[in-house]
Amino acid sequence: MKAISRQLRITPRKINLIARLIRDKNVGDAMSILEFTPKKGAKLLNKVLKSAVANAENNFKQERDSLYVKEVVVGKATTLKRSVPISKGRMHPILKRSAHVIVHIGVRAAAEGVKTAGKAAPEKTSKQKGPDKESKKPAAKESSAKKTRKSTTKVKA
């Protein structure tokens, strides 16, 4: 469940400051934060968030109370290039940046056993590679590095 807003006339850096405030928050909390944040980016992000919530309620039949802001992706869009004349016939460039914003909404499972709308994660089998097997490999390399250090100290002594 998501909503996308493209070509917003605000720099991605400025809108990303606001996006940090609402990541992993409940939808109601995020809307109230954006409503009382006195920045242009907050108004634009609030519009996208409301659209994502409406998509979740109407298209996926989700309740507003169980929704949270899963992910907010801010990317750069086209840049309008302007210039300002300065002395000796030269120009200074002015870059008017734009942003794309994607808001993903997720369903948070309540303690009462509310089912989530996503697929369940597959169980790990012995054939699948997992983080446990990968984490053991660097430890072995470290121990071999220690052995070489000891052998070099023995040679010097």
Phi and psi in radians as a Rosetta constraint file:
Dihedral C 1 N 2 CA 2 C 2 CIRCULARHARMONIC -2.636 0.35
Dihedral N 2 CA 2 C 2 N 3 CIRCULARHARMONIC 2.927 0.35
Dihedral C 2 N 3 CA 3 C 3 CIRCULARHARMONIC -2.456 0.35
Dihedral N 3 CA 3 C 3 N 4 CIRCULARHARMONIC 2.512 0.35
Dihedral C 3 N 4 CA 4 C 4 CIRCULARHARMONIC -2.180 0.35
Dihedral N 4 CA 4 C 4 N 5 CIRCULARHARMONIC 2.371 0.35
Dihedral C 4 N 5 CA 5 C 5 CIRCULARHARMONIC -2.205 0.35
Dihedral N 5 CA 5 C 5 N 6 CIRCULARHARMONIC 2.192 0.35
Dihedral C 5 N 6 CA 6 C 6 CIRCULARHARMONIC -1.982 0.35
Dihedral N 6 CA 6 C 6 N 7 CIRCULARHARMONIC 2.699 0.35
Dihedral C 6 N 7 CA 7 C 7 CIRCULARHARMONIC 0.994 0.35
Dihedral N 7 CA 7 C 7 N 8 CIRCULARHARMONIC 0.789 0.35
Dihedral C 7 N 8 CA 8 C 8 CIRCULARHARMONIC -1.328 0.35
Dihedral N 8 CA 8 C 8 N 9 CIRCULARHARMONIC 2.289 0.35
Dihedral C 8 N 9 CA 9 C 9 CIRCULARHARMONIC -1.449 0.35
Dihedral N 9 CA 9 C 9 N 10 CIRCULARHARMONIC 1.156 0.35
Dihedral C 9 N 10 CA 10 C 10 CIRCULARHARMONIC -2.630 0.35
Dihedral N 10 CA 10 C 10 N 11 CIRCULARHARMONIC 2.594 0.35
Dihedral C 10 N 11 CA 11 C 11 CIRCULARHARMONIC -1.226 0.35
Dihedral N 11 CA 11 C 11 N 12 CIRCULARHARMONIC 2.547 0.35
Dihedral C 11 N 12 CA 12 C 12 CIRCULARHARMONIC -1.057 0.35
Dihedral N 12 CA 12 C 12 N 13 CIRCULARHARMONIC -0.558 0.35
Dihedral C 12 N 13 CA 13 C 13 CIRCULARHARMONIC -1.106 0.35
Dihedral N 13 CA 13 C 13 N 14 CIRCULARHARMONIC -0.723 0.35
Dihedral C 13 N 14 CA 14 C 14 CIRCULARHARMONIC -1.228 0.35
Dihedral N 14 CA 14 C 14 N 15 CIRCULARHARMONIC -0.713 0.35
Dihedral C 14 N 15 CA 15 C 15 CIRCULARHARMONIC -1.326 0.35
Dihedral N 15 CA 15 C 15 N 16 CIRCULARHARMONIC -0.430 0.35
Dihedral C 15 N 16 CA 16 C 16 CIRCULARHARMONIC -1.221 0.35
Dihedral N 16 CA 16 C 16 N 17 CIRCULARHARMONIC -0.506 0.35
Dihedral C 16 N 17 CA 17 C 17 CIRCULARHARMONIC -1.072 0.35
Dihedral N 17 CA 17 C 17 N 18 CIRCULARHARMONIC -0.679 0.35
Dihedral C 17 N 18 CA 18 C 18 CIRCULARHARMONIC -1.310 0.35
Dihedral N 18 CA 18 C 18 N 19 CIRCULARHARMONIC -0.654 0.35
Dihedral C 18 N 19 CA 19 C 19 CIRCULARHARMONIC -1.087 0.35
Dihedral N 19 CA 19 C 19 N 20 CIRCULARHARMONIC -0.572 0.35
Dihedral C 19 N 20 CA 20 C 20 CIRCULARHARMONIC -1.075 0.35
Dihedral N 20 CA 20 C 20 N 21 CIRCULARHARMONIC -0.516 0.35
Dihedral C 20 N 21 CA 21 C 21 CIRCULARHARMONIC -1.214 0.35
Dihedral N 21 CA 21 C 21 N 22 CIRCULARHARMONIC -0.483 0.35
Dihedral C 21 N 22 CA 22 C 22 CIRCULARHARMONIC -1.923 0.35
Dihedral N 22 CA 22 C 22 N 23 CIRCULARHARMONIC -0.068 0.35
Dihedral C 22 N 23 CA 23 C 23 CIRCULARHARMONIC -1.107 0.35
Dihedral N 23 CA 23 C 23 N 24 CIRCULARHARMONIC 2.384 0.35
Dihedral C 23 N 24 CA 24 C 24 CIRCULARHARMONIC 1.075 0.35
Dihedral N 24 CA 24 C 24 N 25 CIRCULARHARMONIC 0.501 0.35
Dihedral C 24 N 25 CA 25 C 25 CIRCULARHARMONIC -1.888 0.35
Dihedral N 25 CA 25 C 25 N 26 CIRCULARHARMONIC 2.762 0.35
Dihedral C 25 N 26 CA 26 C 26 CIRCULARHARMONIC -1.132 0.35
Dihedral N 26 CA 26 C 26 N 27 CIRCULARHARMONIC 2.678 0.35
Dihedral C 26 N 27 CA 27 C 27 CIRCULARHARMONIC -1.084 0.35
Dihedral N 27 CA 27 C 27 N 28 CIRCULARHARMONIC -0.736 0.35
Dihedral C 27 N 28 CA 28 C 28 CIRCULARHARMONIC -1.090 0.35
Dihedral N 28 CA 28 C 28 N 29 CIRCULARHARMONIC -0.760 0.35
Dihedral C 28 N 29 CA 29 C 29 CIRCULARHARMONIC -1.123 0.35
Dihedral N 29 CA 29 C 29 N 30 CIRCULARHARMONIC -0.735 0.35
Dihedral C 29 N 30 CA 30 C 30 CIRCULARHARMONIC -1.116 0.35
Dihedral N 30 CA 30 C 30 N 31 CIRCULARHARMONIC -0.711 0.35
Dihedral C 30 N 31 CA 31 C 31 CIRCULARHARMONIC -1.139 0.35
Dihedral N 31 CA 31 C 31 N 32 CIRCULARHARMONIC -0.691 0.35
Dihedral C 31 N 32 CA 32 C 32 CIRCULARHARMONIC -1.222 0.35
Dihedral N 32 CA 32 C 32 N 33 CIRCULARHARMONIC -0.615 0.35
Dihedral C 32 N 33 CA 33 C 33 CIRCULARHARMONIC -1.095 0.35
Dihedral N 33 CA 33 C 33 N 34 CIRCULARHARMONIC -0.807 0.35
Dihedral C 33 N 34 CA 34 C 34 CIRCULARHARMONIC -1.184 0.35
Dihedral N 34 CA 34 C 34 N 35 CIRCULARHARMONIC -0.597 0.35
Dihedral C 34 N 35 CA 35 C 35 CIRCULARHARMONIC -1.131 0.35
Dihedral N 35 CA 35 C 35 N 36 CIRCULARHARMONIC -0.609 0.35
Dihedral C 35 N 36 CA 36 C 36 CIRCULARHARMONIC -1.821 0.35
Dihedral N 36 CA 36 C 36 N 37 CIRCULARHARMONIC 0.211 0.35
Dihedral C 36 N 37 CA 37 C 37 CIRCULARHARMONIC -1.624 0.35
Dihedral N 37 CA 37 C 37 N 38 CIRCULARHARMONIC 2.081 0.35
Dihedral C 37 N 38 CA 38 C 38 CIRCULARHARMONIC -1.457 0.35
Dihedral N 38 CA 38 C 38 N 39 CIRCULARHARMONIC 1.072 0.35
Dihedral C 38 N 39 CA 39 C 39 CIRCULARHARMONIC -2.385 0.35
Dihedral N 39 CA 39 C 39 N 40 CIRCULARHARMONIC 2.699 0.35
Dihedral C 39 N 40 CA 40 C 40 CIRCULARHARMONIC -1.119 0.35
Dihedral N 40 CA 40 C 40 N 41 CIRCULARHARMONIC -0.683 0.35
Dihedral C 40 N 41 CA 41 C 41 CIRCULARHARMONIC -1.092 0.35
Dihedral N 41 CA 41 C 41 N 42 CIRCULARHARMONIC -0.543 0.35
Dihedral C 41 N 42 CA 42 C 42 CIRCULARHARMONIC -1.156 0.35
Dihedral N 42 CA 42 C 42 N 43 CIRCULARHARMONIC -0.697 0.35
Dihedral C 42 N 43 CA 43 C 43 CIRCULARHARMONIC -1.144 0.35
Dihedral N 43 CA 43 C 43 N 44 CIRCULARHARMONIC -0.757 0.35
Dihedral C 43 N 44 CA 44 C 44 CIRCULARHARMONIC -1.167 0.35
Dihedral N 44 CA 44 C 44 N 45 CIRCULARHARMONIC -0.721 0.35
Dihedral C 44 N 45 CA 45 C 45 CIRCULARHARMONIC -1.221 0.35
Dihedral N 45 CA 45 C 45 N 46 CIRCULARHARMONIC -0.593 0.35
Dihedral C 45 N 46 CA 46 C 46 CIRCULARHARMONIC -1.105 0.35
Dihedral N 46 CA 46 C 46 N 47 CIRCULARHARMONIC -0.673 0.35
Dihedral C 46 N 47 CA 47 C 47 CIRCULARHARMONIC -1.104 0.35
Dihedral N 47 CA 47 C 47 N 48 CIRCULARHARMONIC -0.738 0.35
Dihedral C 47 N 48 CA 48 C 48 CIRCULARHARMONIC -1.192 0.35
Dihedral N 48 CA 48 C 48 N 49 CIRCULARHARMONIC -0.705 0.35
Dihedral C 48 N 49 CA 49 C 49 CIRCULARHARMONIC -1.117 0.35
Dihedral N 49 CA 49 C 49 N 50 CIRCULARHARMONIC -0.725 0.35
Dihedral C 49 N 50 CA 50 C 50 CIRCULARHARMONIC -1.089 0.35
Dihedral N 50 CA 50 C 50 N 51 CIRCULARHARMONIC -0.658 0.35
Dihedral C 50 N 51 CA 51 C 51 CIRCULARHARMONIC -1.149 0.35
Dihedral N 51 CA 51 C 51 N 52 CIRCULARHARMONIC -0.714 0.35
Dihedral C 51 N 52 CA 52 C 52 CIRCULARHARMONIC -1.144 0.35
Dihedral N 52 CA 52 C 52 N 53 CIRCULARHARMONIC -0.682 0.35
Dihedral C 52 N 53 CA 53 C 53 CIRCULARHARMONIC -1.172 0.35
Dihedral N 53 CA 53 C 53 N 54 CIRCULARHARMONIC -0.712 0.35
Dihedral C 53 N 54 CA 54 C 54 CIRCULARHARMONIC -1.122 0.35
Dihedral N 54 CA 54 C 54 N 55 CIRCULARHARMONIC -0.673 0.35
Dihedral C 54 N 55 CA 55 C 55 CIRCULARHARMONIC -1.092 0.35
Dihedral N 55 CA 55 C 55 N 56 CIRCULARHARMONIC -0.725 0.35
Dihedral C 55 N 56 CA 56 C 56 CIRCULARHARMONIC -1.156 0.35
Dihedral N 56 CA 56 C 56 N 57 CIRCULARHARMONIC -0.713 0.35
Dihedral C 56 N 57 CA 57 C 57 CIRCULARHARMONIC -1.266 0.35
Dihedral N 57 CA 57 C 57 N 58 CIRCULARHARMONIC -0.763 0.35
Dihedral C 57 N 58 CA 58 C 58 CIRCULARHARMONIC -1.474 0.35
Dihedral N 58 CA 58 C 58 N 59 CIRCULARHARMONIC -0.749 0.35
Dihedral C 58 N 59 CA 59 C 59 CIRCULARHARMONIC -1.542 0.35
Dihedral N 59 CA 59 C 59 N 60 CIRCULARHARMONIC -0.546 0.35
Dihedral C 59 N 60 CA 60 C 60 CIRCULARHARMONIC -1.992 0.35
Dihedral N 60 CA 60 C 60 N 61 CIRCULARHARMONIC 0.049 0.35
Dihedral C 60 N 61 CA 61 C 61 CIRCULARHARMONIC 0.939 0.35
Dihedral N 61 CA 61 C 61 N 62 CIRCULARHARMONIC 0.832 0.35
Dihedral C 61 N 62 CA 62 C 62 CIRCULARHARMONIC -1.780 0.35
Dihedral N 62 CA 62 C 62 N 63 CIRCULARHARMONIC 2.695 0.35
Dihedral C 62 N 63 CA 63 C 63 CIRCULARHARMONIC -1.573 0.35
Dihedral N 63 CA 63 C 63 N 64 CIRCULARHARMONIC 2.491 0.35
Dihedral C 63 N 64 CA 64 C 64 CIRCULARHARMONIC -1.107 0.35
Dihedral N 64 CA 64 C 64 N 65 CIRCULARHARMONIC -0.558 0.35
Dihedral C 64 N 65 CA 65 C 65 CIRCULARHARMONIC -1.182 0.35
Dihedral N 65 CA 65 C 65 N 66 CIRCULARHARMONIC -0.475 0.35
Dihedral C 65 N 66 CA 66 C 66 CIRCULARHARMONIC -1.641 0.35
Dihedral N 66 CA 66 C 66 N 67 CIRCULARHARMONIC 0.038 0.35
Dihedral C 66 N 67 CA 67 C 67 CIRCULARHARMONIC -1.605 0.35
Dihedral N 67 CA 67 C 67 N 68 CIRCULARHARMONIC 2.574 0.35
Dihedral C 67 N 68 CA 68 C 68 CIRCULARHARMONIC -2.479 0.35
Dihedral N 68 CA 68 C 68 N 69 CIRCULARHARMONIC 2.822 0.35
Dihedral C 68 N 69 CA 69 C 69 CIRCULARHARMONIC -1.408 0.35
Dihedral N 69 CA 69 C 69 N 70 CIRCULARHARMONIC 1.842 0.35
Dihedral C 69 N 70 CA 70 C 70 CIRCULARHARMONIC -1.359 0.35
Dihedral N 70 CA 70 C 70 N 71 CIRCULARHARMONIC -0.754 0.35
Dihedral C 70 N 71 CA 71 C 71 CIRCULARHARMONIC -2.744 0.35
Dihedral N 71 CA 71 C 71 N 72 CIRCULARHARMONIC 2.461 0.35
Dihedral C 71 N 72 CA 72 C 72 CIRCULARHARMONIC -2.210 0.35
Dihedral N 72 CA 72 C 72 N 73 CIRCULARHARMONIC 2.034 0.35
Dihedral C 72 N 73 CA 73 C 73 CIRCULARHARMONIC -1.898 0.35
Dihedral N 73 CA 73 C 73 N 74 CIRCULARHARMONIC 2.159 0.35
Dihedral C 73 N 74 CA 74 C 74 CIRCULARHARMONIC -2.021 0.35
Dihedral N 74 CA 74 C 74 N 75 CIRCULARHARMONIC 2.121 0.35
Dihedral C 74 N 75 CA 75 C 75 CIRCULARHARMONIC -2.188 0.35
Dihedral N 75 CA 75 C 75 N 76 CIRCULARHARMONIC 2.869 0.35
Dihedral C 75 N 76 CA 76 C 76 CIRCULARHARMONIC -1.547 0.35
Dihedral N 76 CA 76 C 76 N 77 CIRCULARHARMONIC 2.542 0.35
Dihedral C 76 N 77 CA 77 C 77 CIRCULARHARMONIC -1.977 0.35
Dihedral N 77 CA 77 C 77 N 78 CIRCULARHARMONIC -2.724 0.35
Dihedral C 77 N 78 CA 78 C 78 CIRCULARHARMONIC -1.193 0.35
Dihedral N 78 CA 78 C 78 N 79 CIRCULARHARMONIC 2.673 0.35
Dihedral C 78 N 79 CA 79 C 79 CIRCULARHARMONIC -2.028 0.35
Dihedral N 79 CA 79 C 79 N 80 CIRCULARHARMONIC 2.190 0.35
Dihedral C 79 N 80 CA 80 C 80 CIRCULARHARMONIC -1.446 0.35
Dihedral N 80 CA 80 C 80 N 81 CIRCULARHARMONIC 2.197 0.35
Dihedral C 80 N 81 CA 81 C 81 CIRCULARHARMONIC -1.807 0.35
Dihedral N 81 CA 81 C 81 N 82 CIRCULARHARMONIC 2.059 0.35
Dihedral C 81 N 82 CA 82 C 82 CIRCULARHARMONIC -2.132 0.35
Dihedral N 82 CA 82 C 82 N 83 CIRCULARHARMONIC 2.977 0.35
Dihedral C 82 N 83 CA 83 C 83 CIRCULARHARMONIC -2.525 0.35
Dihedral N 83 CA 83 C 83 N 84 CIRCULARHARMONIC 2.720 0.35
Dihedral C 83 N 84 CA 84 C 84 CIRCULARHARMONIC -2.118 0.35
Dihedral N 84 CA 84 C 84 N 85 CIRCULARHARMONIC 2.246 0.35
Dihedral C 84 N 85 CA 85 C 85 CIRCULARHARMONIC -1.252 0.35
Dihedral N 85 CA 85 C 85 N 86 CIRCULARHARMONIC 2.463 0.35
Dihedral C 85 N 86 CA 86 C 86 CIRCULARHARMONIC -2.231 0.35
Dihedral N 86 CA 86 C 86 N 87 CIRCULARHARMONIC -3.009 0.35
Dihedral C 86 N 87 CA 87 C 87 CIRCULARHARMONIC -1.159 0.35
Dihedral N 87 CA 87 C 87 N 88 CIRCULARHARMONIC 2.792 0.35
Dihedral C 87 N 88 CA 88 C 88 CIRCULARHARMONIC 1.070 0.35
Dihedral N 88 CA 88 C 88 N 89 CIRCULARHARMONIC 0.512 0.35
Dihedral C 88 N 89 CA 89 C 89 CIRCULARHARMONIC 1.267 0.35
Dihedral N 89 CA 89 C 89 N 90 CIRCULARHARMONIC 0.280 0.35
Dihedral C 89 N 90 CA 90 C 90 CIRCULARHARMONIC -1.664 0.35
Dihedral N 90 CA 90 C 90 N 91 CIRCULARHARMONIC 3.009 0.35
Dihedral C 90 N 91 CA 91 C 91 CIRCULARHARMONIC -2.323 0.35
Dihedral N 91 CA 91 C 91 N 92 CIRCULARHARMONIC 2.528 0.35
Dihedral C 91 N 92 CA 92 C 92 CIRCULARHARMONIC -1.839 0.35
Dihedral N 92 CA 92 C 92 N 93 CIRCULARHARMONIC 2.332 0.35
Dihedral C 92 N 93 CA 93 C 93 CIRCULARHARMONIC -1.349 0.35
Dihedral N 93 CA 93 C 93 N 94 CIRCULARHARMONIC 2.563 0.35
Dihedral C 93 N 94 CA 94 C 94 CIRCULARHARMONIC -2.172 0.35
Dihedral N 94 CA 94 C 94 N 95 CIRCULARHARMONIC 2.156 0.35
Dihedral C 94 N 95 CA 95 C 95 CIRCULARHARMONIC -1.836 0.35
Dihedral N 95 CA 95 C 95 N 96 CIRCULARHARMONIC 2.003 0.35
Dihedral C 95 N 96 CA 96 C 96 CIRCULARHARMONIC -1.741 0.35
Dihedral N 96 CA 96 C 96 N 97 CIRCULARHARMONIC 1.749 0.35
Dihedral C 96 N 97 CA 97 C 97 CIRCULARHARMONIC -1.497 0.35
Dihedral N 97 CA 97 C 97 N 98 CIRCULARHARMONIC 2.676 0.35
Dihedral C 97 N 98 CA 98 C 98 CIRCULARHARMONIC -2.212 0.35
Dihedral N 98 CA 98 C 98 N 99 CIRCULARHARMONIC 2.915 0.35
Dihedral C 98 N 99 CA 99 C 99 CIRCULARHARMONIC -2.389 0.35
Dihedral N 99 CA 99 C 99 N 100 CIRCULARHARMONIC 2.666 0.35
Dihedral C 99 N 100 CA 100 C 100 CIRCULARHARMONIC -1.887 0.35
Dihedral N 100 CA 100 C 100 N 101 CIRCULARHARMONIC 2.438 0.35
Dihedral C 100 N 101 CA 101 C 101 CIRCULARHARMONIC -2.226 0.35
Dihedral N 101 CA 101 C 101 N 102 CIRCULARHARMONIC 2.279 0.35
Dihedral C 101 N 102 CA 102 C 102 CIRCULARHARMONIC -2.146 0.35
Dihedral N 102 CA 102 C 102 N 103 CIRCULARHARMONIC 2.167 0.35
Dihedral C 102 N 103 CA 103 C 103 CIRCULARHARMONIC -1.966 0.35
Dihedral N 103 CA 103 C 103 N 104 CIRCULARHARMONIC 2.103 0.35
Dihedral C 103 N 104 CA 104 C 104 CIRCULARHARMONIC -1.781 0.35
Dihedral N 104 CA 104 C 104 N 105 CIRCULARHARMONIC 2.301 0.35
Dihedral C 104 N 105 CA 105 C 105 CIRCULARHARMONIC -1.911 0.35
Dihedral N 105 CA 105 C 105 N 106 CIRCULARHARMONIC 2.384 0.35
Dihedral C 105 N 106 CA 106 C 106 CIRCULARHARMONIC -2.091 0.35
Dihedral N 106 CA 106 C 106 N 107 CIRCULARHARMONIC 2.939 0.35
Dihedral C 106 N 107 CA 107 C 107 CIRCULARHARMONIC -1.849 0.35
Dihedral N 107 CA 107 C 107 N 108 CIRCULARHARMONIC 2.170 0.35
Dihedral C 107 N 108 CA 108 C 108 CIRCULARHARMONIC -1.630 0.35
Dihedral N 108 CA 108 C 108 N 109 CIRCULARHARMONIC 2.210 0.35
Dihedral C 108 N 109 CA 109 C 109 CIRCULARHARMONIC -1.294 0.35
Dihedral N 109 CA 109 C 109 N 110 CIRCULARHARMONIC 2.286 0.35
Dihedral C 109 N 110 CA 110 C 110 CIRCULARHARMONIC -1.484 0.35
Dihedral N 110 CA 110 C 110 N 111 CIRCULARHARMONIC 2.948 0.35
Dihedral C 110 N 111 CA 111 C 111 CIRCULARHARMONIC -1.243 0.35
Dihedral N 111 CA 111 C 111 N 112 CIRCULARHARMONIC -0.305 0.35
Dihedral C 111 N 112 CA 112 C 112 CIRCULARHARMONIC -1.429 0.35
Dihedral N 112 CA 112 C 112 N 113 CIRCULARHARMONIC 0.018 0.35
Dihedral C 112 N 113 CA 113 C 113 CIRCULARHARMONIC 1.619 0.35
Dihedral N 113 CA 113 C 113 N 114 CIRCULARHARMONIC 0.582 0.35
Dihedral C 113 N 114 CA 114 C 114 CIRCULARHARMONIC -1.247 0.35
Dihedral N 114 CA 114 C 114 N 115 CIRCULARHARMONIC 2.306 0.35
Dihedral C 114 N 115 CA 115 C 115 CIRCULARHARMONIC -1.351 0.35
Dihedral N 115 CA 115 C 115 N 116 CIRCULARHARMONIC 2.492 0.35
Dihedral C 115 N 116 CA 116 C 116 CIRCULARHARMONIC -1.525 0.35
Dihedral N 116 CA 116 C 116 N 117 CIRCULARHARMONIC 2.761 0.35
Dihedral C 116 N 117 CA 117 C 117 CIRCULARHARMONIC -1.460 0.35
Dihedral N 117 CA 117 C 117 N 118 CIRCULARHARMONIC -0.248 0.35
Dihedral C 117 N 118 CA 118 C 118 CIRCULARHARMONIC -1.493 0.35
Dihedral N 118 CA 118 C 118 N 119 CIRCULARHARMONIC 3.046 0.35
Dihedral C 118 N 119 CA 119 C 119 CIRCULARHARMONIC -1.397 0.35
Dihedral N 119 CA 119 C 119 N 120 CIRCULARHARMONIC 2.630 0.35
Dihedral C 119 N 120 CA 120 C 120 CIRCULARHARMONIC -1.334 0.35
Dihedral N 120 CA 120 C 120 N 121 CIRCULARHARMONIC 2.568 0.35
Dihedral C 120 N 121 CA 121 C 121 CIRCULARHARMONIC -1.270 0.35
Dihedral N 121 CA 121 C 121 N 122 CIRCULARHARMONIC 2.415 0.35
Dihedral C 121 N 122 CA 122 C 122 CIRCULARHARMONIC -1.205 0.35
Dihedral N 122 CA 122 C 122 N 123 CIRCULARHARMONIC 2.589 0.35
Dihedral C 122 N 123 CA 123 C 123 CIRCULARHARMONIC -1.291 0.35
Dihedral N 123 CA 123 C 123 N 124 CIRCULARHARMONIC 2.614 0.35
Dihedral C 123 N 124 CA 124 C 124 CIRCULARHARMONIC -1.380 0.35
Dihedral N 124 CA 124 C 124 N 125 CIRCULARHARMONIC 2.354 0.35
Dihedral C 124 N 125 CA 125 C 125 CIRCULARHARMONIC -1.936 0.35
Dihedral N 125 CA 125 C 125 N 126 CIRCULARHARMONIC 2.989 0.35
Dihedral C 125 N 126 CA 126 C 126 CIRCULARHARMONIC -1.217 0.35
Dihedral N 126 CA 126 C 126 N 127 CIRCULARHARMONIC -0.407 0.35
Dihedral C 126 N 127 CA 127 C 127 CIRCULARHARMONIC -1.349 0.35
Dihedral N 127 CA 127 C 127 N 128 CIRCULARHARMONIC -0.482 0.35
Dihedral C 127 N 128 CA 128 C 128 CIRCULARHARMONIC -1.341 0.35
Dihedral N 128 CA 128 C 128 N 129 CIRCULARHARMONIC 2.472 0.35
Dihedral C 128 N 129 CA 129 C 129 CIRCULARHARMONIC -1.408 0.35
Dihedral N 129 CA 129 C 129 N 130 CIRCULARHARMONIC 2.374 0.35
Dihedral C 129 N 130 CA 130 C 130 CIRCULARHARMONIC -2.233 0.35
Dihedral N 130 CA 130 C 130 N 131 CIRCULARHARMONIC 3.085 0.35
Dihedral C 130 N 131 CA 131 C 131 CIRCULARHARMONIC -1.174 0.35
Dihedral N 131 CA 131 C 131 N 132 CIRCULARHARMONIC -0.395 0.35
Dihedral C 131 N 132 CA 132 C 132 CIRCULARHARMONIC -1.140 0.35
Dihedral N 132 CA 132 C 132 N 133 CIRCULARHARMONIC -0.748 0.35
Dihedral C 132 N 133 CA 133 C 133 CIRCULARHARMONIC -1.203 0.35
Dihedral N 133 CA 133 C 133 N 134 CIRCULARHARMONIC -0.646 0.35
Dihedral C 133 N 134 CA 134 C 134 CIRCULARHARMONIC -1.241 0.35
Dihedral N 134 CA 134 C 134 N 135 CIRCULARHARMONIC -0.586 0.35
Dihedral C 134 N 135 CA 135 C 135 CIRCULARHARMONIC -1.264 0.35
Dihedral N 135 CA 135 C 135 N 136 CIRCULARHARMONIC -0.400 0.35
Dihedral C 135 N 136 CA 136 C 136 CIRCULARHARMONIC -1.313 0.35
Dihedral N 136 CA 136 C 136 N 137 CIRCULARHARMONIC -0.536 0.35
Dihedral C 136 N 137 CA 137 C 137 CIRCULARHARMONIC -1.103 0.35
Dihedral N 137 CA 137 C 137 N 138 CIRCULARHARMONIC -0.840 0.35
Dihedral C 137 N 138 CA 138 C 138 CIRCULARHARMONIC -1.110 0.35
Dihedral N 138 CA 138 C 138 N 139 CIRCULARHARMONIC -0.513 0.35
Dihedral C 138 N 139 CA 139 C 139 CIRCULARHARMONIC -1.138 0.35
Dihedral N 139 CA 139 C 139 N 140 CIRCULARHARMONIC -0.658 0.35
Dihedral C 139 N 140 CA 140 C 140 CIRCULARHARMONIC -1.148 0.35
Dihedral N 140 CA 140 C 140 N 141 CIRCULARHARMONIC -0.660 0.35
Dihedral C 140 N 141 CA 141 C 141 CIRCULARHARMONIC -1.148 0.35
Dihedral N 141 CA 141 C 141 N 142 CIRCULARHARMONIC -0.651 0.35
Dihedral C 141 N 142 CA 142 C 142 CIRCULARHARMONIC -1.138 0.35
Dihedral N 142 CA 142 C 142 N 143 CIRCULARHARMONIC -0.714 0.35
Dihedral C 142 N 143 CA 143 C 143 CIRCULARHARMONIC -1.158 0.35
Dihedral N 143 CA 143 C 143 N 144 CIRCULARHARMONIC -0.637 0.35
Dihedral C 143 N 144 CA 144 C 144 CIRCULARHARMONIC -1.188 0.35
Dihedral N 144 CA 144 C 144 N 145 CIRCULARHARMONIC -0.578 0.35
Dihedral C 144 N 145 CA 145 C 145 CIRCULARHARMONIC -1.159 0.35
Dihedral N 145 CA 145 C 145 N 146 CIRCULARHARMONIC -0.648 0.35
Dihedral C 145 N 146 CA 146 C 146 CIRCULARHARMONIC -1.153 0.35
Dihedral N 146 CA 146 C 146 N 147 CIRCULARHARMONIC -0.661 0.35
Dihedral C 146 N 147 CA 147 C 147 CIRCULARHARMONIC -1.097 0.35
Dihedral N 147 CA 147 C 147 N 148 CIRCULARHARMONIC -0.711 0.35
Dihedral C 147 N 148 CA 148 C 148 CIRCULARHARMONIC -1.183 0.35
Dihedral N 148 CA 148 C 148 N 149 CIRCULARHARMONIC -0.581 0.35
Dihedral C 148 N 149 CA 149 C 149 CIRCULARHARMONIC -1.143 0.35
Dihedral N 149 CA 149 C 149 N 150 CIRCULARHARMONIC -0.739 0.35
Dihedral C 149 N 150 CA 150 C 150 CIRCULARHARMONIC -1.109 0.35
Dihedral N 150 CA 150 C 150 N 151 CIRCULARHARMONIC -0.697 0.35
Dihedral C 150 N 151 CA 151 C 151 CIRCULARHARMONIC -1.178 0.35
Dihedral N 151 CA 151 C 151 N 152 CIRCULARHARMONIC -0.597 0.35
Dihedral C 151 N 152 CA 152 C 152 CIRCULARHARMONIC -1.238 0.35
Dihedral N 152 CA 152 C 152 N 153 CIRCULARHARMONIC -0.585 0.35
Dihedral C 152 N 153 CA 153 C 153 CIRCULARHARMONIC -1.218 0.35
Dihedral N 153 CA 153 C 153 N 154 CIRCULARHARMONIC -0.580 0.35
Dihedral C 153 N 154 CA 154 C 154 CIRCULARHARMONIC -1.185 0.35
Dihedral N 154 CA 154 C 154 N 155 CIRCULARHARMONIC -0.636 0.35
Dihedral C 154 N 155 CA 155 C 155 CIRCULARHARMONIC -1.153 0.35
Dihedral N 155 CA 155 C 155 N 156 CIRCULARHARMONIC -0.703 0.35
Dihedral C 155 N 156 CA 156 C 156 CIRCULARHARMONIC -1.200 0.35
Dihedral N 156 CA 156 C 156 N 157 CIRCULARHARMONIC -0.585 0.35
